[in-house]
Amino acid sequence: SYYFGENGSSSFFPEDLDSVDSAVNFLFGKEFIGTREENVVIFGFIEAARADSEISQILLKAYLGAEKELAILLKAEYPKVPSAHFKNIAFSIISIAIHNVFLLDISSSANTTALAKASAHLALKSLKDWKAE
C-alpha cells in the first residue's frame, strides 16, 4: 500500500492531488518521508528487488509511474514548454525526493528536507523561466 495507496489505486500520488505544488508538498511531506521504522520496510523491498524480478517490477511501476504522473501535472501547468522537458524535470524531482528519504535516515541535519524541497523548486524554475529559442 505504500506505493499505490491504501485502496489499491494504480496511482503513486494521493487521488486528490491535482497540481505540481501539491505533488511537491506530498513528496517532501511527512506522509512520503515516513519514519525510520517505515523506511526499513521500503529499504527491504529495494534490497529484495535486486534478486526478485517480481518485486523489482512493482518498484519500477511505482517510481516510473510517479514520474509519469508528475510529468502530466507539469504539462498541464506549463503548456508552452516542449513535452521532452517534463520527463527530465519529473525524474529530477522524484530523484531528489527519494534521495531526501534515504538521507534523512542517516543525517542528523534539521534542514535536509528544506534543502531537498528547495532543489525541487529550482528544477521547476527551469520550466517557469523557459523561453523558446
Buried (B, 14 or more C-beta within 10 A) or exposed (E): EBBBBEEEEEBBBBEEBEEBEBBBBBBBEEEBBBEEEEBEEBBEBBEEBEEEEEBBEBBEBBBBBBBEBBBEBBBEBBEEBEEEBBBEBBBBBBBBBBEBBEBBBEEEEEEBBEEBBEBBBEBBEEBEEEEEE
